[in-house]
Amino acid sequence: MSTDDPAFARLPDPPYYAVIFTTRRTEGDHGYAEMAEKMEILAREQPGFLGIESVRAPDKSGITVSYWESEDAIRAWKRNAEHTAARELGRTRWYEHYELKVAKVERAYGM
Amino acid sequence: MSTDDPAFARLPDPPYYAVIFTTRRTEGDHGYAEMAEKMEILAREQPGFLGIESVRAPDKSGITVSYWESEDAIRAWKRNAEHTAARELGRTRWYEHYELKVAKVERAYGM
């Protein structure tokens, strides 16, 4: 059953790739919200981008999963200059800690 | 750099498997919080369980990622009778919608 709920990425059948980004934000905004929106808009323009799902709890923990057609698409996005600059600010300013995983989605099903 | 922050699962080096569970909760609790805690305790006891990361936003959207040693471990957990009963309640009572993906984690790195 499909849904129009924007919490769910509309994805093709597997296989495709997922980048699982688990984070703990620092206190305060420090330009984060503006940059997060900018980076999501930019990501959506990248070749091979399939979708994104992102949740942040009041305790500042968050999980963002972005979906990509291929590992090459993920690597190209990692090399993007604006994204590279944003990641550096993430490390120094916006995240207390983060973990990133690249995974190949093999099966998918929904409610 | 490792962290003691419980928002982050402590995982071995890849490869391992991830189950990405994206959800939208219904309004109200309806026994959800108690069952969610019970299922997490039960999951942690399963052979091949590696860790779990879970975030829910005030808008009721959520992402839970559980990590497993193998696809067999994921299948065995899916067949667990208590978990099967909980999933049925999830479909009928707790979730407006959900999507589930099984993925092989190939690379992982952190801050």
Backbone of each chain as ProteinMPNN parsed JSONL, in Angstrom:
{"seq_chain_A": "MSTDDPAFARLPDPPYYAVIFTTRRTEGDHGYAEMAEKMEILAREQPGFLGIESVRAPDKSGITVSYWESEDAIRAWKRNAEHTAARELGRTRWYEHYELKVAKVERAYGM", "coords_chain_A": {"N_chain_A": [[0.852, -1.182, 0.0], [0.705, 2.106, -0.952], [1.635, 5.459, 0.057], [0.943, 8.944, 0.512], [2.236, 10.291, 2.412], [4.761, 12.464, 3.418], [6.769, 11.584, 5.095], [7.716, 9.237, 4.174], [9.898, 7.934, 1.797], [9.457, 7.69, -1.714], [10.15, 4.964, -3.453], [11.998, 2.965, -5.873], [11.788, -0.556, -6.778], [14.006, -2.686, -4.88], [17.315, -3.787, -5.996], [18.925, -1.033, -4.26], [20.801, 1.702, -2.828], [21.393, 2.681, 0.598], [22.117, 5.385, 2.758], [22.74, 5.561, 6.022], [22.42, 7.796, 8.51], [23.163, 8.553, 11.611], [22.68, 10.671, 14.33], [23.636, 13.034, 16.95], [22.567, 16.09, 17.828], [24.101, 19.228, 18.679], [23.311, 21.655, 21.278], [21.15, 24.429, 20.5], [20.813, 26.35, 17.404], [22.666, 27.503, 15.461], [22.84, 28.003, 12.708], [22.101, 25.643, 11.601], [19.486, 24.66, 10.738], [18.883, 26.084, 8.41], [21.004, 25.3, 6.752], [20.579, 22.526, 6.659], [18.179, 22.353, 5.253], [18.999, 23.469, 2.829], [20.928, 21.593, 2.035], [19.34, 19.339, 1.695], [17.745, 20.095, -0.467], [19.767, 20.377, -2.388], [20.779, 17.752, -2.449], [18.621, 16.4, -3.541], [18.808, 17.162, -6.151], [20.892, 15.732, -7.182], [22.448, 13.378, -9.443], [21.146, 10.111, -9.459], [20.022, 10.233, -6.952], [17.457, 9.018, -4.848], [15.631, 9.274, -2.717], [14.663, 10.498, 0.597], [14.506, 10.104, 4.122], [13.828, 11.404, 7.272], [14.213, 11.946, 10.713], [13.952, 13.695, 13.779], [14.306, 13.653, 17.26], [12.985, 15.198, 20.292], [15.07, 15.036, 22.135], [17.29, 15.584, 20.686], [18.531, 13.552, 19.31], [18.898, 11.958, 16.151], [17.898, 10.381, 13.057], [18.708, 10.086, 9.731], [17.946, 8.793, 6.633], [19.163, 8.438, 3.49], [18.53, 7.613, 0.078], [19.891, 5.966, -2.738], [20.767, 5.359, -6.177], [23.13, 3.996, -6.717], [26.46, 3.068, -5.585], [28.319, 4.723, -6.751], [26.849, 7.073, -7.133], [26.533, 7.871, -4.498], [29.193, 8.358, -3.793], [29.795, 10.474, -5.516], [28.134, 12.474, -4.516], [29.268, 12.76, -2.008], [31.637, 13.978, -2.762], [30.804, 16.43, -3.651], [31.219, 19.921, -3.588], [29.866, 21.92, -2.038], [28.505, 20.285, -0.27], [30.636, 19.058, 0.988], [31.746, 21.229, 2.38], [29.62, 21.764, 4.096], [29.587, 19.418, 5.602], [31.943, 19.702, 7.054], [31.288, 21.846, 8.728], [29.298, 20.515, 10.114], [30.757, 18.658, 11.605], [32.234, 20.356, 13.292], [30.422, 22.052, 14.518], [27.606, 21.389, 14.574], [27.034, 18.767, 15.322], [27.217, 16.673, 18.109], [27.957, 14.073, 17.993], [28.242, 11.631, 15.397], [27.298, 8.842, 13.293], [27.848, 7.03, 10.35], [26.582, 4.956, 7.845], [26.901, 2.915, 4.976], [24.781, 1.074, 2.991], [23.495, -1.738, 1.192], [20.338, -2.025, -0.033], [18.337, -4.79, -0.013], [15.852, -6.002, 0.184], [12.479, -4.846, 0.397], [9.49, -3.84, 1.968], [6.109, -2.822, 2.662], [3.404, -1.553, 4.69]], "CA_chain_A": [[0.0, 0.0, 0.0], [1.528, 3.305, -1.005], [1.15, 6.561, 0.88], [1.437, 10.264, 0.12], [2.884, 10.859, 3.598], [6.144, 12.826, 3.062], [7.731, 10.89, 5.953], [8.176, 8.027, 3.479], [10.44, 8.113, 0.451], [8.852, 6.854, -2.758], [11.364, 4.314, -3.959], [11.804, 1.857, -6.809], [12.089, -1.849, -6.175], [15.434, -2.934, -4.673], [18.323, -3.209, -5.107], [19.448, 0.335, -4.307], [21.672, 1.916, -1.672], [20.947, 3.567, 1.675], [23.09, 5.978, 3.668], [22.098, 5.688, 7.334], [23.182, 8.838, 9.201], [22.655, 8.649, 12.977], [23.323, 11.879, 14.853], [23.181, 13.771, 18.129], [22.822, 17.513, 17.611], [24.456, 20.118, 19.781], [22.248, 22.592, 21.655], [21.092, 25.652, 19.701], [20.706, 26.115, 15.958], [23.971, 27.811, 14.853], [22.766, 27.931, 11.244], [21.855, 24.261, 11.167], [18.217, 24.427, 10.043], [19.003, 26.64, 7.062], [21.905, 24.457, 5.964], [19.958, 21.211, 6.451], [17.226, 22.509, 4.166], [19.782, 23.691, 1.61], [21.565, 20.333, 1.634], [18.326, 18.412, 1.185], [17.404, 20.554, -1.827], [20.904, 20.044, -3.258], [20.833, 16.284, -2.601], [17.548, 15.973, -4.451], [19.222, 17.485, -7.528], [22.05, 14.927, -7.601], [22.171, 12.167, -10.216], [21.094, 8.877, -8.676], [19.28, 10.401, -5.697], [16.143, 8.382, -4.922], [14.691, 9.731, -1.701], [15.243, 10.763, 1.917], [13.61, 10.02, 5.279], [14.595, 12.033, 8.34], [13.468, 12.128, 11.961], [14.729, 14.144, 14.939], [13.549, 13.628, 18.507], [13.245, 16.357, 21.158], [16.355, 14.885, 22.84], [18.351, 15.97, 19.739], [19.006, 12.422, 18.52], [18.261, 11.949, 14.843], [18.295, 9.431, 12.023], [18.364, 10.437, 8.358], [18.332, 7.776, 5.66], [19.001, 8.844, 2.092], [18.533, 6.442, -0.799], [20.655, 6.268, -3.953], [20.768, 4.288, -7.173], [24.402, 3.267, -6.817], [27.55, 3.568, -4.748], [28.929, 5.861, -7.456], [26.049, 8.272, -6.848], [26.869, 8.278, -3.12], [30.556, 8.92, -3.811], [29.761, 11.78, -6.187], [27.519, 13.407, -3.562], [30.278, 13.02, -0.973], [32.661, 14.876, -3.322], [30.204, 17.74, -3.954], [31.965, 20.924, -2.81], [29.017, 22.529, -1.004], [28.238, 19.254, 0.725], [31.877, 18.871, 1.746], [31.841, 22.353, 3.314], [28.584, 21.583, 5.121], [30.012, 18.335, 6.51], [32.963, 20.227, 7.959], [30.551, 22.584, 9.764], [28.626, 19.509, 10.932], [31.714, 18.092, 12.573], [32.752, 21.315, 14.267], [29.429, 22.955, 15.091], [26.209, 20.964, 14.69], [26.849, 17.418, 15.86], [28.054, 16.153, 19.186], [28.484, 12.802, 17.5], [27.455, 10.993, 14.339], [27.765, 7.589, 12.685], [27.335, 6.923, 8.987], [26.712, 3.611, 7.277], [26.446, 2.724, 3.601], [24.198, -0.265, 2.959], [22.769, -2.112, -0.021], [18.99, -2.493, 0.29], [18.083, -6.015, -0.775], [14.407, -6.275, 0.199], [11.694, -3.754, 0.971], [8.041, -4.006, 1.891], [5.404, -1.852, 3.491], [2.082, -1.84, 5.225]], "C_chain_A": [[0.892, 1.238, 0.0], [0.881, 4.392, -0.152], [1.679, 7.865, 0.307], [2.157, 10.955, 1.273], [4.348, 11.181, 3.275], [7.2, 12.224, 3.997], [8.354, 9.686, 5.249], [8.684, 8.376, 2.093], [9.704, 7.195, -0.516], [9.993, 6.255, -3.563], [11.038, 3.256, -4.987], [11.996, 0.535, -6.072], [13.594, -1.976, -5.937], [15.992, -3.778, -5.829], [18.581, -1.723, -5.369], [20.247, 0.518, -3.018], [21.061, 2.891, -0.666], [22.158, 4.107, 2.429], [22.354, 6.27, 4.97], [22.963, 6.626, 8.175], [22.525, 9.051, 10.567], [23.413, 9.763, 13.679], [22.82, 12.243, 16.245], [23.574, 15.221, 17.889], [23.33, 18.182, 18.878], [23.236, 20.964, 20.16], [22.304, 23.832, 20.758], [21.128, 25.354, 18.212], [22.032, 26.359, 15.228], [23.964, 27.693, 13.333], [22.412, 26.564, 10.698], [20.606, 24.123, 10.293], [18.287, 24.913, 8.595], [19.879, 25.741, 6.186], [21.292, 23.084, 5.691], [18.966, 21.279, 5.296], [17.943, 22.662, 2.819], [20.391, 22.383, 1.112], [20.536, 19.325, 1.12], [17.904, 18.803, -0.232], [18.509, 20.169, -2.806], [20.996, 18.533, -3.497], [19.802, 15.812, -3.619], [17.885, 16.241, -5.921], [20.318, 16.563, -8.048], [21.622, 13.733, -8.448], [22.151, 10.948, -9.289], [20.419, 9.012, -7.332], [17.882, 9.801, -5.849], [15.15, 8.911, -3.897], [15.381, 9.928, -0.368], [14.146, 10.664, 2.974], [14.406, 10.518, 6.477], [13.707, 12.294, 9.543], [14.416, 12.682, 13.018], [13.829, 14.206, 16.162], [13.863, 14.871, 19.331], [14.568, 16.249, 21.928], [17.566, 15.129, 21.93], [18.986, 14.79, 19.018], [18.236, 12.404, 17.2], [18.746, 10.809, 13.977], [17.801, 9.979, 10.691], [18.84, 9.299, 7.462], [18.101, 8.356, 4.268], [19.218, 7.62, 1.211], [19.079, 6.846, -2.162], [20.654, 5.067, -4.884], [22.002, 3.416, -7.107], [25.407, 3.823, -5.825], [28.249, 4.746, -5.425], [28.173, 7.152, -7.178], [26.351, 8.787, -5.444], [28.245, 8.942, -3.085], [30.562, 10.309, -4.446], [29.174, 12.838, -5.257], [28.501, 13.743, -2.443], [31.324, 14.023, -1.465], [32.114, 16.265, -3.639], [30.79, 18.819, -3.024], [31.119, 21.557, -1.708], [28.707, 21.547, 0.113], [29.469, 19.016, 1.606], [32.048, 19.988, 2.781], [30.822, 22.22, 4.442], [28.981, 20.49, 6.105], [31.047, 18.827, 7.51], [32.305, 21.043, 9.079], [29.804, 21.62, 10.68], [29.537, 18.975, 12.014], [32.066, 19.084, 13.667], [31.662, 22.017, 15.064], [28.104, 22.293, 15.432], [26.009, 19.615, 15.351], [27.799, 17.156, 17.021], [28.734, 14.868, 18.732], [27.633, 12.357, 16.315], [28.105, 9.69, 13.9], [27.102, 7.487, 11.324], [27.593, 5.523, 8.449], [26.197, 3.618, 5.844], [26.017, 1.268, 3.462], [23.465, -0.492, 1.647], [21.414, -2.69, 0.368], [18.651, -3.661, -0.629], [16.601, -6.355, -0.856], [13.697, -5.093, 0.838], [10.224, -4.123, 0.889], [7.381, -3.068, 2.886], [4.054, -2.361, 3.914], [1.046, -1.719, 4.132]], "O_chain_A": [[1.746, 1.386, 0.874], [-0.259, 4.263, 0.295], [2.743, 7.889, -0.312], [2.634, 12.08, 1.124], [5.104, 10.284, 2.9], [8.396, 12.336, 3.727], [9.392, 9.178, 5.674], [7.993, 9.03, 1.311], [9.37, 6.061, -0.175], [10.71, 6.965, -4.269], [9.938, 2.703, -4.988], [12.325, 0.516, -4.886], [14.382, -1.431, -6.709], [15.228, -4.412, -6.557], [18.479, -1.228, -6.491], [20.356, -0.407, -2.213], [20.316, 3.8, -1.031], [23.107, 3.373, 2.704], [21.461, 7.116, 5.016], [24.099, 6.294, 8.513], [21.458, 9.658, 10.662], [24.642, 9.805, 13.636], [21.74, 11.828, 16.666], [24.755, 15.545, 17.762], [23.029, 17.758, 19.994], [22.242, 20.98, 19.433], [23.379, 24.234, 20.312], [21.438, 24.234, 17.805], [22.474, 25.508, 14.457], [24.974, 27.323, 12.735], [22.42, 26.346, 9.487], [20.671, 23.529, 9.217], [17.814, 24.243, 7.678], [19.546, 25.457, 5.036], [21.469, 22.537, 4.603], [18.914, 20.376, 4.46], [17.549, 22.07, 1.815], [20.372, 22.099, -0.086], [20.829, 18.546, 0.213], [17.728, 17.94, -1.092], [18.237, 19.696, -3.91], [21.261, 18.093, -4.615], [20.075, 14.943, -4.447], [17.315, 15.622, -6.819], [20.644, 16.605, -9.234], [20.568, 13.143, -8.212], [23.031, 10.782, -8.445], [20.252, 8.017, -6.627], [17.202, 10.04, -6.847], [13.954, 8.988, -4.177], [16.548, 9.569, -0.209], [13.01, 11.083, 2.751], [15.544, 10.096, 6.678], [12.592, 12.798, 9.411], [15.546, 12.212, 13.15], [12.724, 14.746, 16.106], [14.88, 15.527, 19.107], [15.128, 17.269, 22.33], [18.71, 14.915, 22.331], [19.883, 14.985, 18.199], [17.068, 12.787, 17.146], [19.866, 10.326, 14.138], [16.621, 10.298, 10.54], [20.0, 8.891, 7.527], [16.979, 8.72, 3.915], [19.983, 6.717, 1.548], [18.773, 7.923, -2.675], [20.555, 3.919, -4.449], [21.937, 2.224, -7.408], [25.226, 4.917, -5.29], [28.719, 5.662, -4.75], [28.784, 8.207, -7.005], [26.417, 9.997, -5.224], [28.433, 9.964, -2.426], [31.251, 11.212, -3.97], [29.661, 13.967, -5.212], [28.555, 14.883, -1.983], [31.837, 14.823, -0.683], [32.893, 17.188, -3.875], [30.843, 18.63, -1.808], [31.583, 21.716, -0.579], [28.652, 21.915, 1.286], [29.351, 18.801, 2.813], [32.445, 19.732, 3.918], [31.12, 22.523, 5.597], [28.742, 20.617, 7.306], [31.037, 18.423, 8.673], [32.71, 20.95, 10.238], [29.685, 21.867, 11.88], [29.151, 18.853, 13.177], [32.184, 18.71, 14.833], [31.921, 22.523, 16.156], [27.522, 22.596, 16.474], [24.935, 19.339, 15.885], [29.006, 17.382, 16.931], [29.899, 14.608, 19.033], [26.444, 12.67, 16.242], [29.298, 9.467, 14.107], [25.928, 7.821, 11.17], [28.69, 4.982, 8.587], [25.185, 4.248, 5.538], [26.776, 0.349, 3.771], [22.892, 0.431, 1.068], [21.346, -3.729, 1.025], [18.675, -3.538, -1.854], [16.144, -6.928, -1.846], [14.247, -4.423, 1.712], [9.76, -4.651, -0.122], [8.012, -2.586, 3.826], [3.626, -3.453, 3.541], [-0.141, -1.924, 4.382]]}, "seq_chain_B": "MSTDDPAFARLPDPPYYAVIFTTRRTEGDHGYAEMAEKMEILAREQPGFLGIESVRAPDKSGITVSYWESEDAIRAWKRNAEHTAARELGRTRWYEHYELKVAKVERAYGM", "coords_chain_B": {"N_chain_B": [[36.041, 7.793, 16.535], [34.686, 6.693, 19.521], [31.577, 6.523, 21.395], [29.678, 6.848, 24.422], [27.071, 7.41, 24.246], [23.737, 6.45, 24.303], [22.162, 6.702, 22.055], [23.492, 5.692, 19.939], [24.258, 2.664, 18.399], [26.559, 0.166, 19.425], [28.714, -1.256, 17.366], [30.119, -4.025, 15.484], [32.839, -4.172, 13.054], [31.757, -3.731, 9.622], [31.057, -6.451, 7.265], [27.524, -6.386, 8.093], [24.007, -6.693, 8.844], [21.215, -4.47, 8.339], [18.009, -3.526, 9.493], [15.772, -1.325, 8.379], [13.297, 0.554, 9.629], [10.719, 2.467, 8.952], [8.26, 4.642, 10.127], [4.877, 5.848, 10.776], [3.227, 6.789, 13.525], [-0.017, 6.15, 14.948], [-2.388, 8.386, 16.574], [-2.339, 8.714, 20.162], [-1.623, 6.207, 22.742], [-2.356, 3.416, 23.184], [-1.261, 1.077, 24.266], [1.183, 0.918, 23.085], [3.777, 1.929, 23.974], [4.537, 0.272, 26.086], [4.65, -2.217, 24.779], [6.611, -1.676, 22.838], [8.89, -1.342, 24.391], [9.049, -3.892, 25.508], [9.471, -5.433, 23.199], [11.933, -4.463, 22.365], [13.595, -5.328, 24.427], [13.279, -8.088, 24.096], [14.272, -8.41, 21.481], [16.953, -7.805, 21.874], [17.798, -10.1, 23.111], [17.962, -11.976, 21.153], [19.663, -14.392, 19.087], [22.386, -13.234, 17.192], [21.626, -10.589, 17.205], [22.735, -7.235, 17.025], [22.491, -4.493, 17.631], [20.563, -1.439, 18.2], [18.969, 1.503, 16.963], [16.902, 4.233, 17.471], [14.484, 6.675, 16.738], [11.942, 9.031, 17.403], [9.865, 11.586, 16.213], [8.089, 14.57, 17.327], [5.945, 14.817, 15.54], [5.091, 12.274, 15.176], [6.307, 10.715, 13.284], [8.76, 8.181, 12.696], [11.966, 6.537, 12.848], [13.466, 3.439, 13.093], [16.369, 1.614, 13.362], [17.558, -1.569, 13.309], [20.272, -3.793, 13.952], [21.963, -6.633, 12.701], [23.658, -9.807, 12.728], [23.369, -11.461, 10.498], [21.328, -12.439, 7.658], [19.878, -14.68, 8.291], [19.561, -14.404, 11.049], [17.837, -12.219, 11.12], [15.591, -13.311, 9.857], [14.896, -15.322, 11.704], [14.161, -13.781, 13.913], [11.96, -12.503, 12.815], [10.233, -14.662, 12.711], [9.75, -15.178, 15.365], [7.391, -15.817, 17.888], [6.154, -14.027, 19.765], [6.975, -11.624, 18.715], [5.763, -11.715, 16.23], [3.062, -11.559, 16.955], [3.084, -9.001, 18.06], [3.681, -7.491, 15.79], [1.336, -7.788, 14.335], [-0.463, -6.336, 15.92], [0.749, -3.9, 15.554], [0.189, -3.344, 12.86], [-2.603, -3.093, 12.943], [-3.208, -1.253, 14.925], [-1.167, 0.541, 15.92], [0.335, 1.812, 13.943], [-0.056, 4.174, 11.394], [1.118, 3.962, 8.959], [3.816, 2.051, 7.606], [7.183, 1.308, 6.495], [9.522, -1.123, 5.573], [12.865, -2.09, 5.312], [15.449, -4.296, 4.326], [18.872, -4.386, 4.571], [22.28, -4.693, 3.537], [24.991, -3.746, 5.36], [27.807, -2.18, 4.251], [29.904, -0.386, 4.587], [31.104, 1.623, 7.271], [31.425, 4.54, 9.239], [32.455, 6.971, 11.685], [32.2, 10.046, 13.584]], "CA_chain_B": [[35.859, 8.138, 17.952], [33.503, 6.02, 20.038], [30.765, 7.326, 22.304], [28.812, 6.074, 25.314], [25.708, 7.896, 24.011], [22.892, 5.298, 23.95], [21.537, 6.899, 20.743], [24.311, 5.029, 18.924], [24.556, 1.257, 18.633], [27.992, -0.177, 19.381], [28.656, -2.299, 16.343], [31.4, -4.513, 14.976], [33.109, -3.717, 11.688], [30.95, -4.388, 8.594], [29.638, -6.416, 6.93], [26.431, -6.9, 8.909], [22.732, -6.326, 8.22], [20.375, -3.46, 8.982], [16.582, -3.456, 9.178], [15.361, 0.081, 8.462], [11.85, 0.519, 9.855], [10.213, 3.845, 8.921], [6.876, 4.524, 10.603], [4.075, 6.969, 11.269], [2.357, 6.289, 14.584], [-1.346, 6.71, 15.158], [-2.524, 9.199, 17.777], [-2.615, 7.956, 21.382], [-0.639, 5.162, 23.017], [-2.982, 2.115, 22.886], [-0.385, -0.032, 24.662], [2.385, 0.897, 22.255], [5.045, 2.173, 24.675], [4.871, -0.942, 26.839], [5.045, -3.267, 23.831], [7.866, -1.302, 22.189], [9.96, -1.646, 25.332], [9.122, -5.351, 25.609], [10.066, -5.968, 21.964], [13.362, -4.149, 22.317], [14.263, -6.26, 25.357], [13.264, -9.408, 23.463], [15.193, -8.377, 20.334], [18.333, -7.835, 22.377], [18.111, -11.466, 23.547], [17.985, -12.886, 20.009], [20.966, -14.688, 18.488], [22.736, -12.422, 16.029], [21.284, -9.162, 17.383], [23.939, -6.427, 17.247], [22.227, -3.179, 18.221], [19.357, -0.77, 17.717], [18.926, 2.961, 17.053], [15.493, 4.547, 17.268], [14.145, 8.083, 16.936], [10.585, 9.419, 17.019], [9.653, 13.032, 16.256], [6.772, 14.96, 17.854], [4.886, 14.638, 14.521], [4.753, 10.846, 15.17], [7.128, 9.941, 12.356], [9.85, 7.524, 13.405], [12.855, 5.596, 12.165], [14.205, 2.524, 13.941], [17.272, 0.738, 12.621], [18.166, -2.635, 14.104], [21.443, -4.348, 13.27], [21.991, -8.085, 12.88], [24.844, -10.454, 12.147], [23.106, -12.211, 9.267], [19.933, -12.485, 7.229], [19.225, -15.746, 9.064], [19.163, -13.853, 12.35], [16.653, -11.377, 10.875], [14.461, -14.215, 9.585], [14.503, -15.987, 12.949], [13.451, -12.771, 14.712], [10.654, -12.309, 12.191], [9.385, -15.819, 13.03], [9.492, -15.222, 16.814], [5.927, -15.769, 18.063], [5.743, -12.782, 20.434], [7.215, -10.535, 17.767], [4.722, -11.845, 15.204], [1.825, -11.022, 17.541], [3.253, -7.549, 18.194], [3.588, -6.89, 14.453], [-0.074, -7.738, 13.949], [-1.029, -5.17, 16.609], [1.309, -2.721, 14.894], [-0.558, -3.076, 11.624], [-4.011, -2.757, 13.156], [-3.454, -0.325, 16.021], [-0.136, 1.511, 16.29], [0.952, 2.523, 12.816], [-0.822, 4.597, 10.22], [1.833, 3.419, 7.811], [5.236, 1.764, 7.82], [7.972, 0.707, 5.421], [10.628, -1.883, 6.146], [13.902, -2.455, 4.336], [16.573, -5.097, 4.806], [20.038, -3.901, 3.834], [23.606, -5.172, 3.97], [25.893, -2.624, 5.626], [29.096, -2.476, 3.619], [30.912, 0.515, 5.142], [30.608, 2.418, 8.406], [32.414, 5.36, 9.909], [31.841, 7.929, 12.609], [32.875, 11.298, 13.898]], "C_chain_B": [[34.593, 7.451, 18.452], [32.78, 6.936, 21.025], [29.995, 6.386, 23.215], [27.343, 6.472, 25.136], [24.82, 6.732, 23.561], [22.116, 5.489, 22.643], [22.26, 6.122, 19.645], [24.563, 3.577, 19.316], [26.071, 1.047, 18.574], [28.112, -1.414, 18.514], [30.047, -2.792, 15.973], [31.686, -3.872, 13.615], [32.164, -4.409, 10.714], [31.746, -5.537, 7.955], [28.729, -6.961, 8.032], [25.145, -6.384, 8.261], [21.974, -5.29, 9.044], [18.928, -3.654, 8.545], [16.147, -2.02, 9.442], [13.835, 0.113, 8.496], [11.37, 1.96, 9.998], [8.721, 3.808, 9.204], [6.213, 5.888, 10.779], [3.105, 6.365, 12.284], [0.97, 6.913, 14.489], [-1.326, 7.635, 16.377], [-2.81, 8.291, 18.98], [-1.65, 6.801, 21.549], [-1.166, 3.763, 22.696], [-2.074, 0.931, 23.22], [0.934, -0.082, 23.916], [3.677, 0.975, 23.065], [5.489, 0.919, 25.424], [5.366, -2.039, 25.886], [6.371, -2.945, 23.162], [9.05, -1.632, 23.095], [10.168, -3.158, 25.439], [9.81, -5.944, 24.38], [11.552, -5.64, 21.87], [14.147, -5.069, 23.258], [14.363, -7.64, 24.724], [14.246, -9.465, 22.282], [16.641, -8.513, 20.798], [18.767, -9.231, 22.827], [18.285, -12.427, 22.367], [19.41, -13.161, 19.54], [21.206, -13.8, 17.27], [22.324, -10.967, 16.122], [22.558, -8.373, 17.692], [23.657, -5.087, 17.916], [20.99, -2.556, 17.608], [19.499, 0.73, 17.928], [17.515, 3.38, 16.682], [15.214, 6.004, 17.613], [12.68, 8.281, 16.563], [10.416, 10.92, 17.215], [8.292, 13.341, 16.856], [5.642, 14.79, 16.839], [4.513, 13.171, 14.328], [5.477, 10.053, 14.095], [8.315, 9.357, 13.117], [10.712, 6.697, 12.469], [13.548, 4.766, 13.233], [15.086, 1.666, 13.042], [17.814, -0.302, 13.595], [19.242, -3.318, 13.265], [21.619, -5.808, 13.682], [23.213, -8.68, 12.187], [24.593, -11.02, 10.762], [21.633, -12.096, 8.886], [19.184, -13.592, 7.978], [18.757, -15.231, 10.42], [17.91, -12.983, 12.205], [15.424, -12.255, 10.643], [13.966, -14.886, 10.86], [13.721, -15.02, 13.848], [12.057, -12.501, 14.124], [9.695, -13.446, 12.556], [9.046, -15.918, 14.515], [8.006, -14.963, 17.081], [5.461, -14.469, 18.72], [5.906, -11.588, 19.5], [6.152, -10.546, 16.668], [3.399, -11.271, 15.708], [1.903, -9.5, 17.671], [3.133, -6.866, 16.832], [2.14, -6.777, 13.995], [-0.772, -6.555, 14.631], [-0.507, -3.878, 15.991], [0.513, -2.342, 13.66], [-1.954, -2.542, 11.912], [-4.21, -1.556, 14.085], [-2.454, 0.827, 16.103], [0.41, 2.342, 15.148], [-0.083, 2.915, 11.773], [-0.214, 4.001, 8.966], [3.243, 3.044, 8.255], [5.856, 1.193, 6.559], [9.171, 0.033, 6.068], [11.601, -2.285, 5.043], [14.98, -3.285, 5.011], [17.773, -4.781, 3.928], [21.317, -4.481, 4.413], [24.533, -3.976, 4.131], [27.281, -3.006, 5.136], [30.218, -1.632, 4.182], [30.285, 1.303, 6.281], [31.743, 3.27, 8.924], [31.709, 6.43, 10.727], [32.725, 9.134, 12.809], [34.02, 11.01, 14.853]], "O_chain_B": [[33.529, 7.618, 17.855], [33.298, 7.976, 21.431], [29.689, 5.257, 22.831], [26.469, 5.923, 25.807], [25.111, 6.092, 22.55], [21.478, 4.551, 22.166], [21.719, 5.917, 18.559], [25.022, 3.293, 20.422], [26.768, 1.672, 17.775], [27.66, -2.495, 18.892], [31.032, -2.071, 16.128], [30.864, -3.119, 13.093], [31.795, -5.562, 10.941], [32.969, -5.59, 8.088], [29.099, -7.859, 8.789], [25.199, -5.709, 7.233], [22.078, -5.242, 10.27], [18.654, -3.913, 7.374], [16.153, -1.556, 10.583], [13.169, -0.25, 7.526], [11.584, 2.596, 11.03], [7.993, 3.029, 8.59], [6.873, 6.918, 10.91], [2.267, 5.533, 11.937], [0.803, 8.039, 14.021], [-0.347, 7.658, 17.123], [-3.437, 7.241, 18.843], [-0.934, 6.447, 20.612], [-0.493, 2.999, 22.004], [-2.112, -0.095, 22.54], [1.717, -1.015, 24.092], [4.581, 0.165, 22.86], [6.664, 0.55, 25.4], [6.368, -2.702, 26.153], [7.18, -3.845, 22.937], [10.077, -2.133, 22.638], [11.299, -3.645, 25.458], [10.634, -6.85, 24.503], [12.339, -6.437, 21.359], [15.236, -5.53, 22.917], [15.406, -8.29, 24.801], [14.962, -10.452, 22.111], [17.44, -9.233, 20.199], [19.962, -9.514, 22.914], [18.71, -13.567, 22.557], [20.266, -12.277, 19.586], [20.326, -13.639, 16.424], [22.63, -10.181, 15.225], [23.365, -8.792, 18.522], [24.483, -4.592, 18.682], [20.435, -3.063, 16.633], [20.065, 1.182, 18.923], [16.985, 2.922, 15.67], [15.653, 6.503, 18.65], [12.219, 7.771, 15.542], [10.78, 11.461, 18.259], [7.424, 12.469, 16.894], [4.487, 14.632, 17.236], [3.726, 12.839, 13.442], [5.289, 8.84, 13.995], [8.813, 9.963, 14.066], [10.249, 6.217, 11.434], [14.144, 5.309, 14.164], [14.608, 1.065, 12.08], [18.452, 0.044, 14.589], [19.138, -3.408, 12.041], [21.45, -6.169, 14.847], [23.726, -8.139, 11.208], [25.504, -11.058, 9.935], [20.799, -11.702, 9.701], [17.994, -13.456, 8.264], [17.673, -15.589, 10.882], [17.028, -13.008, 13.064], [14.347, -11.977, 11.169], [12.759, -15.007, 11.074], [12.732, -15.41, 14.469], [11.096, -12.295, 14.864], [8.491, -13.227, 12.693], [8.145, -16.668, 14.889], [7.435, -14.004, 16.562], [4.479, -13.873, 18.28], [5.09, -10.667, 19.493], [5.698, -9.488, 16.233], [2.699, -10.577, 14.971], [0.924, -8.795, 17.427], [2.551, -5.787, 16.728], [1.757, -5.801, 13.35], [-1.571, -5.857, 14.007], [-1.227, -2.883, 15.913], [0.202, -1.171, 13.44], [-2.438, -1.649, 11.218], [-5.257, -0.909, 14.043], [-2.849, 1.971, 16.331], [0.894, 3.454, 15.36], [-0.883, 2.091, 11.329], [-0.917, 3.592, 8.041], [3.794, 3.65, 9.174], [5.169, 0.672, 5.68], [9.762, 0.568, 7.006], [11.199, -2.76, 3.98], [15.374, -3.001, 6.143], [17.709, -4.891, 2.704], [21.422, -4.727, 5.615], [24.827, -3.275, 3.164], [27.851, -4.015, 5.55], [31.36, -2.087, 4.257], [29.093, 1.609, 6.262], [32.878, 2.81, 9.041], [30.543, 6.751, 10.502], [33.833, 9.227, 12.281], [34.734, 11.928, 15.256]]}, "name": "protein", "num_of_chains": 2, "seq": "MSTDDPAFARLPDPPYYAVIFTTRRTEGDHGYAEMAEKMEILAREQPGFLGIESVRAPDKSGITVSYWESEDAIRAWKRNAEHTAARELGRTRWYEHYELKVAKVERAYGMMSTDDPAFARLPDPPYYAVIFTTRRTEGDHGYAEMAEKMEILAREQPGFLGIESVRAPDKSGITVSYWESEDAIRAWKRNAEHTAARELGRTRWYEHYELKVAKVERAYGM"}
